[in-house]
Amino acid sequence: MPAKKLTRQDLADAAEKYKNWGKWGPADEIGTLNYTSAQDIVAAARLVRKGKVISLALNFDNNGPQSGKTKYPPLGRINPLHTMLRTGTDAYSGVLDKRGIRAADDIVVMPLQCGTQWDGLGHVFYENYMWNGYDCREVSSFGAQKCGIEKTKNKMVGRGVLLDVPRALGKDDLDDGYAITSADLDKAAQAQGVTVGRGDYVIVRTGQMERCLKAGSWDGYPGGDAPGFSFETLDWIYKHEIAAIASDTWGCEVRPNETEPGINQPWHWITIPIMGITMGEIFYVADLAADCAADKVYEFMFVAPAIPVTGAVGSPTNPLAIK
């Protein structure tokens, strides 16, 4: 029997149930990042045993995921456009700057959410409101006057936990359209011998990105069908009081969405503006997953600051798992 499709009333009920507005005061702009304490960061530093640093970022280049074909509109996102302002060829040819310095410079033009990135709290609105009840018009053509990503520039540091869901289910990767449940998250944690706690940064592997990389094609990845979080995992996230959550897919939640027509990305509607969750997307987790499977250690120090672009609603990042 098909699952019941989520309605706007279901979203309204969830918004009331999981609302964190005012929890950290009426002026708060960073949401659940408040859960990570100084003591948590000290404890995370003690997890470093091997001195091994694993990047969870894709390279930012023209081969990124925005090149994939999809039946959904591309939202104006493109892969980074990188060009040189001056080069070694210029220097060799005698084209020097006015100071006579022989050097190279370059420039990048890119959407802030085209690759491995954080969704900030100004990114998604619930009706006419953003995180903590701020009016959505606080985000204008001048940028986010509230909840800009720069407010998080000394955050995204703490204990990271990888939940490798397909491995726990005995699979290489999850099928597109597979809705990860709270039970799946608990099963992965139990299989790995790890407990998710308050203030943690939870990274969830689906294997979809690895499947795309192996196929040599991003077709379907940017906005297409994907494994991801079921709407009911909102309860798991809320009760565990995690700082942030990230995954290896374009949009974290399951696609097609579990909704009636006219409702797109419902999990986002609640996690970001209602709960205050900063969300990581397009994280490359293959190397981390392999390392965790090898040493059976699924916790690590996590360092993934956003670039503090004033008023931005998202940011590229190079997340580091340090073991």
C-alpha positions in Angstrom: 0.0 0.0 0.0 1.5 3.4 -1.0 2.6 5.6 1.8 0.4 8.6 2.6 1.6 11.8 0.8 2.5 14.7 3.1 0.1 17.6 3.0 0.6 21.2 4.1 -1.3 20.4 7.3 1.4 17.7 8.0 4.1 20.4 7.5 2.2 22.8 9.8 2.0 20.1 12.5 5.7 19.4 12.2 6.5 23.1 12.3 4.7 23.4 15.6 6.2 20.2 17.0 9.8 20.9 16.2 10.0 24.7 16.4 13.2 25.9 18.2 12.4 29.6 17.8 13.5 31.5 20.9 15.4 28.6 22.4 18.7 30.5 22.4 17.1 33.9 22.7 15.2 36.2 20.3 18.3 37.5 18.6 19.9 34.1 17.8 21.1 33.6 14.2 23.0 30.3 14.3 20.4 27.8 15.6 21.5 24.3 16.6 25.1 25.2 16.2 24.6 26.4 19.8 24.4 22.8 20.9 28.2 22.3 20.5 30.0 23.6 23.6 33.6 24.4 24.2 33.9 21.2 26.2 32.6 19.3 23.2 35.3 20.7 21.0 38.0 19.8 23.6 36.6 16.3 23.7 36.6 16.1 19.9 40.3 17.1 19.8 41.0 14.1 22.0 39.6 11.8 19.2 42.7 12.5 17.1 44.9 9.4 17.3 46.5 8.9 13.9 46.9 12.4 12.8 45.1 11.5 9.6 43.2 14.2 7.8 40.5 13.2 5.3 38.8 15.8 3.1 35.1 15.5 2.5 35.0 17.9 -0.4 34.8 17.5 -4.1 37.2 19.6 -6.1 35.6 22.9 -7.3 36.0 22.8 -11.0 34.1 22.4 -14.3 33.6 18.7 -13.7 31.3 19.3 -10.7 27.8 18.0 -10.2 26.0 21.0 -11.8 27.0 19.5 -15.2 24.5 16.7 -14.7 21.4 16.6 -16.8 18.1 16.4 -14.9 14.4 16.7 -15.6 14.2 19.4 -12.9 15.1 23.1 -13.5 18.7 23.8 -12.6 17.9 26.8 -10.3 20.6 28.8 -12.1 23.5 26.9 -10.5 26.6 26.3 -12.6 29.9 24.7 -11.9 32.8 27.1 -11.0 34.2 29.2 -13.8 37.9 29.6 -13.1 40.2 31.8 -15.2 43.6 33.3 -14.8 44.2 37.1 -14.5 47.9 36.7 -15.1 50.0 33.6 -15.8 53.5 32.2 -16.0 53.2 32.5 -19.8 52.7 36.2 -19.3 55.7 36.5 -17.0 57.9 34.4 -19.5 56.8 36.8 -22.3 57.7 39.8 -20.3 54.2 40.9 -19.5 54.7 42.0 -15.9 52.6 44.1 -13.5 53.7 47.6 -12.7 55.8 46.4 -9.8 57.7 44.0 -12.0 56.6 41.0 -10.0 56.6 37.7 -11.8 53.5 35.9 -10.5 50.1 34.4 -11.3 46.7 35.4 -10.1 43.2 34.0 -10.8 39.5 34.5 -10.3 36.6 32.2 -9.7 32.9 32.9 -10.5 30.6 30.4 -8.8 27.3 29.9 -7.0 28.0 29.4 -3.3 26.0 26.2 -3.3 27.3 24.5 -6.5 29.6 22.0 -4.8 30.4 20.7 -1.3 28.6 23.3 0.8 26.5 24.4 3.8 23.0 25.6 3.5 22.8 28.5 5.9 19.8 29.5 8.0 18.8 32.2 5.5 18.5 29.7 2.7 15.0 28.2 3.1 11.8 29.9 4.5 8.7 28.4 6.1 5.9 30.4 4.5 7.1 34.0 5.2 9.5 33.3 7.9 13.1 32.3 8.3 15.0 30.9 11.3 13.9 32.2 14.7 10.9 33.9 13.3 12.7 36.5 11.3 10.7 37.9 8.4 11.9 36.4 5.1 12.3 39.9 3.7 15.4 40.2 5.8 17.0 38.4 2.9 17.0 41.0 0.1 19.1 41.8 -3.0 21.7 43.1 -0.5 22.0 39.7 1.1 20.8 38.2 4.4 20.5 40.9 7.0 19.8 38.1 9.5 21.2 34.6 9.6 24.0 35.3 7.1 26.5 32.5 6.8 29.2 34.8 8.3 27.6 34.4 11.7 28.9 30.8 11.7 32.5 31.6 11.0 33.8 30.3 14.3 31.5 27.2 14.2 31.4 23.9 12.4 34.0 22.4 14.7 33.3 19.5 17.0 32.8 15.7 17.1 31.9 14.2 13.8 30.1 10.9 13.4 29.7 9.0 10.1 26.6 6.9 9.7 27.2 4.6 6.8 23.6 3.5 6.1 24.1 1.3 3.0 27.0 -0.6 4.7 24.7 -1.2 7.7 22.0 -2.6 5.4 24.5 -4.8 3.5 24.6 -2.7 0.4 27.1 -0.8 -1.7 24.7 2.2 -2.1 21.1 3.1 -1.6 18.6 3.1 -4.5 17.3 6.4 -5.8 14.0 7.1 -4.0 15.0 5.1 -0.9 13.8 7.0 2.2 16.2 6.7 5.1 14.3 6.2 8.3 15.2 6.9 11.9 15.4 3.1 12.4 18.1 3.1 9.6 20.1 5.7 11.3 19.9 3.9 14.6 20.8 0.6 12.9 23.9 2.2 11.4 25.0 3.7 14.7 24.5 0.4 16.5 26.4 -1.6 13.8 29.3 0.8 14.0 29.4 0.9 17.8 28.9 4.6 17.9 26.4 6.8 19.8 25.2 10.1 18.4 25.1 12.8 21.0 24.2 16.4 21.6 26.3 18.9 19.6 27.6 16.3 17.1 28.0 16.8 13.4 26.4 13.9 11.7 27.5 12.9 8.2 25.3 10.3 6.5 26.5 8.2 3.5 24.1 7.0 0.9 26.6 6.0 -1.8 24.8 7.9 -4.5 27.8 10.2 -5.2 30.1 7.3 -5.5 27.8 5.7 -8.0 27.8 8.8 -10.1 31.5 9.1 -10.0 32.0 5.5 -11.0 29.6 5.9 -13.9 31.4 9.1 -15.0 28.2 11.0 -15.2 26.3 13.5 -12.9 23.1 13.0 -14.8 20.1 13.0 -12.4 22.3 14.0 -9.4 21.5 17.8 -9.2 17.8 17.8 -8.3 16.9 14.4 -9.6 15.7 11.3 -7.8 17.9 10.3 -4.9 18.1 8.3 -1.7 17.8 10.6 1.3 16.2 11.4 4.6 12.5 10.5 5.2 10.4 13.3 6.6 10.0 11.2 9.8 13.7 11.6 10.6 12.9 15.1 11.8 12.0 13.4 15.1 15.4 11.7 15.3 17.2 15.0 14.5 15.2 16.9 17.0 15.6 14.5 19.9 19.3 13.9 19.4 20.0 17.7 19.5 22.8 17.5 16.9 24.6 20.6 15.7 24.3 19.9 12.0 23.7 17.2 9.5 25.2 16.5 6.0 25.1 13.9 3.3 26.6 12.9 0.0 23.5 13.9 -2.1 22.4 17.1 -3.8 19.6 17.8 -1.3 19.9 15.5 1.6 16.2 14.5 1.7 14.7 11.7 -0.4 13.6 12.4 -3.9 11.0 12.1 -5.2 9.7 13.8 -2.1 7.0 12.2 0.0 4.5 14.9 -0.7 1.4 15.9 -2.5 2.0 18.0 -5.7 3.0 21.6 -5.0 5.3 20.8 -2.0 9.0 20.6 -2.8 11.7 19.7 -0.3 9.5 19.5 2.8 12.2 18.2 5.1 14.1 21.5 4.3 11.1 23.5 5.3 11.3 22.2 8.9 15.0 21.5 9.4 16.4 24.9 8.4 13.9 27.6 9.3 12.0 25.8 12.1 14.7 23.7 13.8 17.6 25.9 12.9 19.7 23.2 11.4 22.7 24.1 9.2 22.7 21.5 6.5 25.7 20.1 4.5 25.1 18.9 1.0 27.3 17.3 -1.8 29.8 16.0 0.8 32.3 13.5 -0.6 32.5 10.7 1.9 34.0 7.7 0.1 37.5 8.1 1.6 36.1 8.6 5.1 33.8 5.6 4.8 36.6 3.4 3.7 38.9 4.5 6.5 36.1 4.1 9.1 35.4 0.6 7.8 39.1 -0.3 8.0 39.8 0.9 11.5 36.2 0.5 12.9 36.3 4.1 14.2 33.3 6.1 13.1 33.9 9.2 15.2 36.5 12.0 14.6 37.3 15.6 15.0 35.3 17.5 12.5 36.4 20.9 11.1 34.4 22.5 8.3 34.1 26.3 8.6 32.0 28.3 6.1 33.6 31.1 4.1 32.3 34.2 5.9 30.7 35.9 2.9 28.7 38.7 4.5 25.0 38.2 3.9 25.4 34.9 2.1 22.8 32.1 2.6 25.2 29.3 1.9 28.9 28.6 1.6 31.4 26.3 0.0 33.5 24.3 2.5 36.3 21.8 2.6 35.1 19.6 5.5 37.9 17.7 7.3 37.6 14.6 9.3 40.7 14.3 11.6 41.4 10.9 13.1 
